[in-house]
Amino acid sequence: MKRYCLAVDLVDDPQLVAEYEHWHSAGNGWPEIKQSIVDTGVVNMEIYRISNRMFMIMEVDDSFSFEKKSAMDAANPKVQQWEQLMWKFQQSMPFAKPGEKWLLMKQIFALNP
């Protein structure tokens, strides 16, 4: 199993942050989105937030690749609808390339490598 950590910013608006959290709380997400995540080889996913910065941990199996996930997401109309909705709440980090949202983070320390 492999782990990836990614980050993205939310629009710094308390109402939008609350709405974003609502969409991600138990029972409010779309089941098709959860299934699409699992279908790409993601075994576990957690998202954390402080202020308007979010941090995602993805644990994936050997079948996962970012290229595969990107292709599957692009071919899934429900995922595209979800992503369009989430852009209402998310914003690219200042150093992101145009259109980039979640950015892969580099591990710089491990207590038990």
N, C-alpha and C positions, 0 to 999 in steps of 0.2 A: 504494500500500500504506500502511496505517495501523498504528501501534503503540500498544498499551495496556499499562499496567503495573498490576498488582494485588498486594495483600498479604493474608495471613491468618496466624494463629498456629496452631501445633501445641500439643497438650497437652504440658506440660513434663515429660515422662517419657521417659528415654532408651530404654527398651524400645519404647514406642509410636512414638517418632521413628524408630528403626531399622526397625520394621515398616512404617511409612509409606514410608520410602525403598525398602524391599524391593518394595512394590507398584508403585513408580514406576521401578524399574530396568529395563533392557532385558529384554524377554521376559516380564516379570511382570505388566504391565498387561493389561487386557482389550482384545482387538482391536476389539470393538464400541464401546468408549469412544473409542479413537483415531479410528475412522471417524466417530463422531458429531461429534467436534471438527472434523475436516476438512470434513464436510458442512455445517457452519454458516458456513464461509468463513474459518476459521483456517488460515493458510498455514504458520506456524511457532509453536511454543510452547516456552518454556524456563522451568524452575522452579529457583530458587536458595534455599538455606537458610543461616541463621546462627542458632545456638541453636535456639529454637523459632519464629522468625519466618521466613516464606517470602515470596518475591517472584517473581511470574510476569510474563514478557514474552510478549505475544501479538502476532504480526504477522498482519494480516487483509487480505482482499481487499475489493473494493467491495460485495460481496453481504452482508458481515457487519453485523449489528447485535446489540446485547445483547438487544433484545426478541425477535428471531428466534431467537437461541440459547436464551433462556429458554423460549420456546414449544416448540422442538424437544426440549429436554432434558426438559420436563415431559411430553411425549407419548411419551417413549422409556422403557419399563420397565427396560431394562438400565442406562441412565444413572441412573435413580432408585435402582436397587439399588446401583450404584457410589457414588453420593452418600451414601446411608445408611451404607455401609461406611466412607467417608472421614470421616464425622462422629465416628467412634470416635477418630480421631487429631487432628482439627481443632477449634479453638475460636474463637469470635468474638472480635474485638478488643474491648477495654473500651468503646470509643466506637461500636461497631456497633449497628445497630437489631436487634431480635429476629429471628432467623433468617438474618441476613446472614453470609456467610462471606467469600469473596474480595471485597475492597474496591478500587475503582478509585483509583489514586493520581494526584495532580496533578503534572504536570511543572513544575519550578521553575527548571531550567537546561538549556541545550543549548549545547555547544561550537560546533557548526555547525548553527544553526537553518535 
